[in-house]
Structures are given as structure tokens and as C-alpha cells.
Amino acid sequence: MLTLHYVSLSAQIQTANGEVVITNDGATILKHMAIMHPAARMLVELSQAQDVEAGDGTTSVVVIAGSLLGAAEKMLNKGMHPTIIAESFTKAASKAVEYLTEISTPVDLNDKESLLRAASTSLNSKIVSQYSNVLAPIAVNAVTRLVSANTTGKASGGSAAGPRSPATSAPGSPALKASRPTSANGAAAPGTSAANASGASAGNANASGPPAEEPVNVDLRDIRIVKKVGGTIEDTELVEGLVLEQNVVVGSGGPTRMEKAKIAVCQFQLSSPKPDMDNQIVVNDYRQMDKILKEERQYLLNMCKKIKKTGCNVLLLQKSILRDAVNELALHFLAKLKILVVKDVERDEIEFVCRTLNARPIADIEQFTEDKLAYADLVDEVQQSGAKVVKITGIKDMGKTVSVLCTGANSLVLEESERSLHDAIMIVKRAIKNSAVVAGGGAIEVSCESSSGPTIARLT
């Protein structure tokens, strides 16, 4: 297992804006470094590309690329043409991929043990390694649940399930839209190992035997990690439903728990209308002032009554950048009507929330109809070790998504825990997509050099 910090300790980095980051993740360390040299910046971009593609092994690719550049420099100094050096590297890479394919171990979707080992060993080089027994099962279950629900849906629709039987998913389990590209020979498409820095990493599918099932691609946008300061990493959990980091509005005495919920996702403001341009109105007569207040009160009351008329009892309000999404008077009316309110849902969260709840966002009060509502068994604000979150469970016709609640004692630990969990999820994704794993921790590089080194030397 490699790290960019000496004696494998974590690095404490102060960013340009004064924030402090504690990590031993190679991609994170390089991202926060002010690098000007073009070749060095190329290595930083290489590390970021590895993080996007495989999720781990970011340090390994930098070390290997640096060694290759050093070897190339020696050959250039001897007068060798750059084209010959590049062609030699390409031939060596092809031979290395062939060798990795031969020694890779096939992995099946039902083989949870191998997937758990891959995720656990990916976490062993992280700060949160002592919690690998908590985070590894979450990573495996998050990915396999999406794949299982997707393949089960295809099988029920009449399409062939392939030789690899998918794991059975529980009713209502979240699923995922997956693309299944096929290689030219019908077998699983080969690819490079997912992470050599971890103890087990995704590799190439074994070409021998009967044709394997087409690779399944997991869209990470269907896995949402909600970070909340409070508790410990051990309290991190995979939630059966949807988690919101925003709290329920209780200032007006509204409910914090709602059974048989009818949920609306609103993108309009429950407050008095304002003109596009700033205007000032001076009122000298108290009777006219009372009339304005009554008009505002009646306007908000009509809006709240129209919401209640549809049967809605839970409101999720998008955060507004122009003015408050809801004012105190509207909250008072909603509390009297026994409607639970969660406000300030971020704009970029709305799409995920709507896909999970199988609801349509409502942009105007005139479009507020019953057919746009989502249904769930329970909406509840829960508190775990000081962390308050809103959980929506028992969602009817739940979308193909997964929510993970990630907790930590402080923001530094929480950020590193989220990065480590993301890496583990990526490792499981690559293992399932390529249907094979190879040994990591530097073992595969040593084996490749000792077994294929002489052959590669002759080719180049």
C-alpha cells in the first residue's frame, strides 16, 4: 500500500482559503498542492483521472508514471526516438494486460465474501481502517442492491438474465439504470486493474470458459452520501429510503413525525409576492396598513388551504436565493393544518429526491395537484448521537437510488470517512463491472515484472 506521505502517515494540509484537510489519499494531497511544472501537473491530472475511473490506486499510478518518465529520460539521453519509446510502452502495456487477465480471479455478484475482502482491503490504507468492518459492508450492499434490483427488473420483464444469476432483491429495493456494453468476442470487456494500492482490486474478466454476462455499470449518481457531524464513524448506515440533512421546521409547533405521508417537492416560495424591482411603499393610514396585512394573511392562507386540499401532509421546500422560501406566517398556517415542513433543500438535491420519491417537482401553486405527490409510510426526524436528520422510509414505487448516512465526530474525520467510503464503493463497482479481481498492495506489479519482464524486454 502506497502513500505520498513519509512513513505512511497522514498529511495535514492548509488550503489557500485557510481550511485544514487531514488525509493520506494521494489524489486529495496532489489536488491541494500548488504545482506549476507541466510534467508534474500531468501527474496530478493522471491521479484525478484514476480517482474518477477506479476510485483508488491514485498514488500507485503517480509512482509508476514517475518511474516510466525516469526510464524514458534515460533512453532519450541515449538518442532513442520518442516514437520508439512510446510504441515500446504500448507493447509492454498490452502484454501486462494479457498477464493480468490470465491470473485474475473471477468474481460473481453473489460472491459477497470476495467483494467484502476487496472493499475491506481498500480501506486498510485509510485513516478509518479500524472501521472497515462497518464501511465495507455498506459499500458492498449499496452497489449490489442497485445491480440486483436492476437485473431482477430486467428478468421480470422477460430479458435473459445470463449465466450469472443476480442476487435476489427485496420488494421495493432501490435499483439503478445500468448500461451493459459488450465486447467484440461476447465476453466481458477487459480493463485495467481498479486499484493496486488496495489489497484487492478490480481486474479483467477471465476469457476462458463460457461467455460471461455483459458487464454492469453502476451510476454513482444513484448513490448519495449524506454527511452529518455527530456520533462516530460506527454510526454510519445504509438507509432504506431517503435521508435529508435538513431539519424539520418546529418553530411554529408543527409536527416532526408523519405516518402515511403524502409528500410534495415544492420549488416555489410560501411567502408574500415581491416585485422584480425594489420598490418602497409609504403608508400613513393605519387602516390601509391593516388592509395590507390582511391581504397578505389571506394570500398565504389560501395557498396553505390549497396545499391541504390535495391531501398533502409533508412539504419539502427548495432553498430560495431571492428570498425566504417560507415565512413565519405561512409556517403558522401549515402547523395549524398539521403539515410537516422541511425547508432549504438544496437545488442540486432536488433531482435525486424526486427520483427517489418517484415524485414530480411543483414549480407553482397553480400546478399543485394530487398526482404530483409521493407516498411513504413514515417521515420522521431522528437524532443519533447529536446528529439530527430526516428519514423517509417505506416509499411507494421507490426510485433506483441508495442513501448512506455518514457520521463523524468532527468535519475533518467526516470528510476523510466520506472519501474512504467513496473509494470502497468504486472498488466494488469495478469488481462487479469487470467480474474479476487481482491482488493489490504492490503484489501484482512485482508478479507482473518477474513473470512477464523478460518477455516484455524482448518485445521492446
C-alpha positions as CSV (number, residue, x, y, z in Angstrom):
1,M,0.0,0.0,0.0
2,L,1.5,3.3,-1.1
3,T,1.1,6.8,0.3
4,L,2.6,10.1,-0.8
5,H,3.5,11.0,2.9
6,Y,6.6,9.7,4.5
7,V,6.4,6.5,6.8
8,S,2.7,6.2,5.6
9,L,1.4,8.9,8.0
10,S,-1.5,11.2,7.2
11,A,-0.8,14.7,5.9
12,Q,-2.3,17.8,7.3
13,I,-2.8,20.4,4.6
14,Q,-3.9,24.0,4.9
15,T,-5.7,25.1,1.7
16,A,-5.5,28.6,0.1
17,N,-8.7,29.7,1.8
18,G,-7.5,28.6,5.3
19,E,-9.3,25.3,5.5
20,V,-7.5,22.3,7.1
21,V,-7.6,18.8,5.4
22,I,-6.2,15.7,7.1
23,T,-5.8,12.8,4.6
24,N,-3.4,10.2,3.2
25,D,-5.3,9.9,0.0
26,G,-2.9,10.6,-2.9
27,A,-5.4,12.3,-5.2
28,T,-6.5,14.6,-2.4
29,I,-2.9,15.6,-1.4
30,L,-2.0,16.3,-5.0
31,K,-5.2,18.3,-5.6
32,H,-4.3,20.8,-2.8
33,M,-0.7,21.3,-4.0
34,A,0.2,24.4,-6.0
35,I,2.1,22.8,-8.8
36,M,3.5,24.8,-11.8
37,H,5.7,22.3,-13.7
38,P,3.9,21.0,-16.8
39,A,5.0,17.3,-16.3
40,A,4.1,17.4,-12.6
41,R,0.7,18.9,-13.4
42,M,0.2,16.0,-15.9
43,L,0.8,13.6,-13.0
44,V,-1.8,15.4,-10.9
45,E,-4.3,15.1,-13.7
46,L,-3.4,11.4,-14.1
47,S,-4.2,10.9,-10.4
48,Q,-7.5,12.6,-10.7
49,A,-8.4,10.5,-13.8
50,Q,-7.6,7.4,-11.8
51,D,-9.8,8.6,-9.0
52,V,-12.7,9.1,-11.3
53,E,-12.2,5.8,-13.2
54,A,-11.3,3.4,-10.4
55,G,-11.7,5.4,-7.2
56,D,-8.4,4.1,-5.7
57,G,-4.8,3.4,-6.7
58,T,-4.2,7.2,-7.2
59,T,-0.8,7.0,-5.5
60,S,0.2,3.9,-7.4
61,V,-0.4,5.5,-10.8
62,V,1.7,8.5,-9.9
63,V,4.6,6.4,-8.7
64,I,4.5,4.1,-11.7
65,A,4.2,7.0,-14.2
66,G,7.1,8.8,-12.5
67,S,9.3,5.7,-12.9
68,L,8.3,5.4,-16.5
69,L,9.2,9.0,-17.2
70,G,12.5,8.5,-15.5
71,A,13.2,5.4,-17.7
72,A,12.1,7.4,-20.8
73,E,14.5,10.2,-19.9
74,K,17.4,7.8,-19.8
75,M,16.5,6.4,-23.2
76,L,16.1,9.9,-24.7
77,N,19.6,10.8,-23.4
78,K,20.9,7.8,-25.3
79,G,19.5,9.2,-28.5
80,M,16.4,6.9,-28.8
81,H,13.5,8.5,-30.7
82,P,10.4,9.3,-28.6
83,T,8.1,7.4,-31.1
84,I,10.0,4.2,-30.5
85,I,9.8,4.7,-26.7
86,A,6.0,5.3,-26.9
87,E,5.5,2.2,-29.0
88,S,7.5,0.1,-26.6
89,F,5.5,1.3,-23.7
90,T,2.3,0.4,-25.6
91,K,3.5,-3.1,-26.3
92,A,4.6,-3.6,-22.7
93,A,1.1,-2.4,-21.5
94,S,-0.7,-4.8,-23.8
95,K,1.4,-7.8,-22.6
96,A,0.9,-6.7,-19.0
97,V,-2.9,-6.6,-19.5
98,E,-2.8,-10.1,-21.0
99,Y,-0.9,-11.4,-18.0
100,L,-3.3,-9.7,-15.6
101,T,-6.2,-11.4,-17.4
102,E,-4.6,-14.8,-17.0
103,I,-4.1,-14.6,-13.3
104,S,-7.3,-12.7,-12.4
105,T,-9.8,-14.3,-10.1
106,P,-13.4,-14.4,-11.3
107,V,-15.9,-12.7,-9.1
108,D,-19.7,-13.2,-9.1
109,L,-22.3,-10.8,-8.0
110,N,-23.4,-13.4,-5.4
111,D,-19.8,-13.8,-4.1
112,K,-20.3,-11.2,-1.3
113,E,-17.2,-12.6,0.5
114,S,-14.8,-11.6,-2.3
115,L,-16.4,-8.2,-2.7
116,L,-16.2,-7.6,1.1
117,R,-12.5,-8.5,1.1
118,A,-11.9,-6.1,-1.8
119,A,-13.7,-3.3,-0.1
120,S,-12.0,-4.0,3.3
121,T,-8.5,-4.1,1.9
122,S,-9.2,-0.8,0.0
123,L,-10.0,0.7,3.4
124,N,-6.9,-0.7,5.1
125,S,-4.6,2.1,3.9
126,K,-7.0,4.8,5.1
127,I,-7.3,6.7,8.4
128,V,-10.6,5.0,9.0
129,S,-9.1,1.5,8.6
130,Q,-10.3,0.4,12.0
131,Y,-13.8,0.9,10.9
132,S,-13.5,-1.2,7.7
133,N,-15.9,-3.8,9.2
134,V,-18.6,-1.1,9.2
135,L,-17.9,0.7,5.9
136,A,-17.0,-2.3,3.8
137,P,-20.5,-4.0,4.1
138,I,-22.2,-0.6,3.4
139,A,-20.2,-0.2,0.2
140,V,-20.9,-3.7,-1.0
141,N,-24.6,-3.5,-0.1
142,A,-25.0,-0.1,-1.8
143,V,-23.6,-1.3,-5.1
144,T,-25.1,-4.8,-5.1
145,R,-28.5,-3.6,-4.2
146,L,-28.6,-1.3,-7.2
147,V,-27.3,-4.0,-9.5
148,S,-29.6,-6.7,-8.1
149,A,-32.7,-4.5,-8.4
150,N,-31.8,-3.7,-12.0
151,T,-31.1,-7.2,-13.1
152,T,-34.2,-8.5,-11.3
153,G,-36.3,-5.9,-13.1
154,K,-34.9,-7.0,-16.4
155,A,-35.5,-10.6,-15.7
156,S,-39.1,-10.0,-14.7
157,G,-39.5,-8.0,-18.0
158,G,-38.6,-11.1,-20.0
159,S,-35.0,-10.4,-20.8
160,A,-32.4,-13.1,-20.3
161,A,-30.6,-13.0,-17.0
162,G,-27.4,-14.5,-18.4
163,P,-25.3,-17.3,-16.9
164,R,-24.6,-15.3,-13.7
165,S,-27.7,-15.3,-11.6
166,P,-28.2,-12.0,-9.8
167,A,-28.8,-11.7,-6.1
168,T,-32.5,-11.6,-5.2
169,S,-33.6,-8.1,-4.0
170,A,-36.3,-7.4,-1.5
171,P,-39.5,-5.8,-2.7
172,G,-39.2,-2.1,-3.0
173,S,-35.4,-2.2,-3.1
174,P,-33.8,0.7,-4.9
175,A,-32.5,-0.1,-8.3
176,L,-30.3,1.5,-10.9
177,K,-30.2,2.3,-14.6
178,A,-27.2,0.3,-15.9
179,S,-25.6,0.2,-19.3
180,R,-24.2,-3.1,-20.4
181,P,-21.6,-2.8,-23.2
182,T,-20.5,-6.0,-24.9
183,S,-17.0,-6.6,-26.2
184,A,-16.4,-7.9,-29.7
185,N,-15.9,-11.6,-28.6
186,G,-19.0,-11.6,-26.4
187,A,-17.0,-11.9,-23.2
188,A,-16.7,-9.2,-20.5
189,A,-14.7,-6.3,-21.8
190,P,-11.2,-6.3,-20.5
191,G,-9.9,-3.4,-18.4
192,T,-7.0,-2.4,-16.2
193,S,-6.9,-3.1,-12.5
194,A,-9.0,-0.8,-10.4
195,A,-6.7,-0.1,-7.6
196,N,-3.3,-1.5,-7.0
197,A,-3.0,0.4,-3.7
198,S,-5.7,-1.6,-2.2
199,G,-5.3,-5.3,-1.1
200,A,-7.8,-6.5,-3.7
201,S,-8.8,-4.6,-6.8
202,A,-10.9,-4.9,-9.9
203,G,-9.3,-6.5,-12.9
204,N,-10.2,-8.2,-16.2
205,A,-12.8,-10.8,-16.7
206,N,-11.4,-14.3,-17.4
207,A,-11.8,-15.1,-21.1
208,S,-11.8,-18.9,-20.7
209,G,-15.0,-21.0,-20.3
210,P,-18.5,-20.0,-21.4
211,P,-19.2,-16.4,-22.3
212,A,-19.7,-14.2,-19.3
213,E,-22.6,-11.9,-18.6
214,E,-22.3,-8.4,-20.0
215,P,-20.7,-6.0,-17.6
216,V,-23.0,-3.9,-15.4
217,N,-22.2,-0.2,-15.0
218,V,-23.3,1.4,-11.7
219,D,-24.1,5.1,-11.9
220,L,-22.6,6.7,-8.8
221,R,-25.2,9.5,-9.0
222,D,-27.7,6.9,-7.8
223,I,-25.7,6.6,-4.5
224,R,-26.0,9.6,-2.3
225,I,-23.8,10.0,0.8
226,V,-25.2,12.4,3.4
227,K,-22.6,13.8,5.8
228,K,-23.6,14.8,9.3
229,V,-21.4,15.8,12.2
230,G,-22.3,13.9,15.3
231,G,-21.7,10.4,16.7
232,T,-18.9,8.3,15.4
233,I,-18.0,6.5,12.1
234,E,-19.5,3.3,13.6
235,D,-23.0,5.0,13.4
236,T,-22.7,5.2,9.6
237,E,-25.6,3.3,8.0
238,L,-27.3,2.4,4.7
239,V,-30.8,3.8,4.9
240,E,-33.8,2.0,3.5
241,G,-35.3,5.1,1.9
242,L,-34.2,8.7,1.7
243,V,-32.2,10.8,4.2
244,L,-32.3,14.6,4.3
245,E,-29.6,16.6,6.3
246,Q,-32.1,19.5,6.7
247,N,-34.2,19.5,9.9
248,V,-37.9,19.7,10.3
249,V,-39.2,23.3,11.0
250,V,-40.6,23.2,14.5
251,G,-40.6,26.9,15.5
252,S,-44.4,27.2,14.8
253,G,-45.3,24.0,16.6
254,G,-45.7,21.8,13.5
255,P,-45.4,18.0,13.6
256,T,-42.0,16.3,13.4
257,R,-43.3,12.8,12.6
258,M,-45.9,11.9,9.9
259,E,-47.2,8.4,9.2
260,K,-48.8,7.6,5.8
261,A,-47.1,10.6,4.4
262,K,-48.1,12.4,1.2
263,I,-45.1,14.3,0.1
264,A,-44.8,17.3,-2.2
265,V,-41.5,18.7,-3.5
266,C,-42.0,22.5,-4.0
267,Q,-39.9,24.9,-5.9
268,F,-42.0,28.0,-5.2
269,Q,-42.0,30.3,-2.2
270,L,-44.7,30.3,0.5
271,S,-44.3,34.0,1.2
272,S,-45.9,37.2,0.1
273,P,-45.1,38.0,-3.6
274,K,-42.5,40.7,-4.3
275,P,-41.9,42.7,-7.5
276,D,-38.9,42.1,-9.7
277,M,-37.6,45.6,-8.9
278,D,-37.0,47.1,-5.5
279,N,-39.9,49.4,-4.5
280,Q,-40.9,51.2,-1.4
281,I,-44.4,51.9,-0.3
282,V,-45.1,54.5,2.3
283,V,-48.4,54.0,4.2
284,N,-49.5,56.8,6.6
285,D,-53.0,55.5,7.3
286,Y,-53.3,52.7,9.9
287,R,-56.5,51.4,8.2
288,Q,-54.6,51.0,4.9
289,M,-51.8,49.2,6.8
290,D,-54.2,46.8,8.4
291,K,-55.7,46.2,4.9
292,I,-52.3,45.3,3.5
293,L,-51.6,42.9,6.4
294,K,-55.0,41.2,5.9
295,E,-54.4,40.8,2.2
296,E,-51.0,39.1,2.9
297,R,-52.6,36.9,5.6
298,Q,-55.4,35.9,3.2
299,Y,-53.0,35.3,0.3
300,L,-50.9,32.9,2.4
301,L,-53.9,31.2,3.9
302,N,-55.4,30.4,0.5
303,M,-52.1,28.9,-0.6
304,C,-51.9,26.7,2.5
305,K,-55.5,25.6,2.1
306,K,-54.9,24.6,-1.5
307,I,-52.0,22.5,-0.4
308,K,-54.0,20.8,2.3
309,K,-56.9,20.2,-0.1
310,T,-54.7,17.8,-2.2
311,G,-54.2,15.7,0.9
312,C,-50.5,16.7,1.2
313,N,-49.1,16.4,4.8
314,V,-45.3,16.8,4.1
315,L,-43.7,19.7,2.3
316,L,-40.1,19.7,1.0
317,L,-39.2,23.2,0.1
318,Q,-36.3,24.1,-2.2
319,K,-33.9,26.7,-1.0
320,S,-34.5,30.1,-2.5
321,I,-31.7,32.5,-3.4
322,L,-34.1,35.5,-3.8
323,R,-36.0,35.5,-0.5
324,D,-37.1,33.1,2.2
325,A,-38.8,30.0,0.9
326,V,-41.4,30.3,3.6
327,N,-42.1,33.0,6.2
328,E,-43.3,32.7,9.8
329,L,-46.9,33.4,9.0
330,A,-47.1,30.6,6.4
331,L,-45.3,28.2,8.9
332,H,-48.0,29.1,11.4
333,F,-50.8,28.2,9.0
334,L,-49.1,24.9,8.0
335,A,-48.6,23.9,11.6
336,K,-52.3,24.5,12.2
337,L,-53.1,22.3,9.2
338,K,-50.8,19.6,10.6
339,I,-48.4,19.7,7.7
340,L,-44.7,18.7,8.3
341,V,-42.3,21.2,6.7
342,V,-38.6,20.7,5.7
343,K,-37.1,23.8,4.1
344,D,-33.9,24.8,2.4
345,V,-33.4,21.6,0.3
346,E,-30.5,22.4,-2.0
347,R,-31.2,22.9,-5.7
348,D,-28.8,20.1,-6.7
349,E,-30.5,17.7,-4.4
350,I,-34.0,18.1,-5.9
351,E,-33.4,15.7,-8.8
352,F,-32.2,12.9,-6.5
353,V,-35.0,13.5,-4.1
354,C,-37.6,13.4,-6.9
355,R,-36.1,10.2,-8.4
356,T,-36.1,8.5,-5.0
357,L,-39.6,9.5,-4.0
358,N,-41.0,9.0,-7.6
359,A,-42.5,12.5,-7.4
360,R,-42.6,15.5,-9.7
361,P,-41.3,18.9,-8.5
362,I,-44.0,21.6,-8.3
363,A,-42.9,25.0,-9.6
364,D,-46.1,26.9,-9.0
365,I,-49.1,26.8,-6.6
366,E,-51.5,26.6,-9.5
367,Q,-49.8,23.3,-10.5
368,F,-50.2,21.8,-7.1
369,T,-52.2,18.7,-7.7
370,E,-52.5,15.3,-6.1
371,D,-50.9,13.4,-9.0
372,K,-47.6,15.1,-8.3
373,L,-47.4,13.8,-4.7
374,A,-45.2,11.0,-3.4
375,Y,-46.3,8.4,-0.8
376,A,-44.3,6.9,2.1
377,D,-45.1,5.0,5.3
378,L,-43.2,7.3,7.6
379,V,-41.4,10.7,7.6
380,D,-39.6,11.2,10.9
381,E,-36.9,13.4,12.3
382,V,-34.5,11.2,14.3
383,Q,-31.5,12.1,16.4
384,Q,-28.4,9.9,16.6
385,S,-25.6,10.9,18.9
386,G,-26.3,14.6,18.4
387,A,-26.9,14.4,14.6
388,K,-30.4,15.3,13.5
389,V,-31.6,14.0,10.2
390,V,-35.0,13.4,8.4
391,K,-35.6,9.9,7.3
392,I,-38.3,8.9,4.8
393,T,-39.0,5.2,4.8
394,G,-41.5,2.8,3.2
395,I,-41.6,4.8,-0.1
396,K,-44.1,3.7,-2.6
397,D,-42.6,2.8,-6.0
398,M,-39.2,4.0,-4.8
399,G,-36.7,5.0,-7.4
400,K,-33.5,3.3,-8.2
401,T,-31.3,5.0,-5.6
402,V,-29.5,4.4,-2.4
403,S,-28.9,6.7,0.5
404,V,-26.0,6.4,3.0
405,L,-25.9,8.4,6.3
406,C,-22.2,9.1,7.1
407,T,-21.4,10.4,10.6
408,G,-18.3,11.5,12.4
409,A,-17.1,13.3,15.5
410,N,-15.9,16.4,13.5
411,S,-15.8,17.7,10.0
412,L,-12.2,16.5,9.4
413,V,-12.9,12.9,10.3
414,L,-16.2,13.1,8.4
415,E,-14.6,14.3,5.2
416,E,-12.0,11.5,5.3
417,S,-14.6,8.9,6.1
418,E,-16.7,10.1,3.0
419,R,-13.6,9.9,0.8
420,S,-12.7,6.4,2.0
421,L,-16.3,5.2,1.6
422,H,-16.3,6.6,-2.0
423,D,-13.1,4.6,-2.8
424,A,-14.6,1.4,-1.4
425,I,-17.8,1.9,-3.4
426,M,-15.7,2.4,-6.6
427,I,-13.7,-0.8,-5.9
428,V,-16.9,-2.8,-5.6
429,K,-18.3,-1.2,-8.7
430,R,-15.2,-2.1,-10.7
431,A,-15.1,-5.6,-9.4
432,I,-18.7,-6.2,-10.4
433,K,-18.3,-4.5,-13.8
434,N,-15.2,-6.5,-14.8
435,S,-16.3,-9.7,-13.0
436,A,-12.7,-10.3,-11.7
437,V,-10.2,-9.1,-9.1
438,V,-6.4,-9.2,-8.9
439,A,-4.1,-8.9,-5.9
440,G,-3.2,-5.4,-4.8
441,G,-0.8,-3.7,-2.4
442,G,2.0,-3.8,-5.0
443,A,1.9,-7.6,-5.3
444,I,0.5,-7.6,-8.8
445,E,3.3,-5.3,-10.0
446,V,6.0,-7.5,-8.6
447,S,4.4,-10.6,-10.1
448,C,4.0,-9.0,-13.5
449,E,7.6,-7.9,-13.6
450,S,9.0,-11.2,-12.5
451,S,6.8,-13.3,-14.8
452,S,6.4,-11.1,-17.9
453,G,9.5,-8.9,-17.5
454,P,11.8,-11.0,-19.8
455,T,9.0,-11.3,-22.5
456,I,8.3,-7.6,-22.4
457,A,12.0,-6.9,-22.7
458,R,12.2,-8.9,-25.8
459,L,9.1,-7.2,-27.3
460,T,10.5,-3.7,-26.7
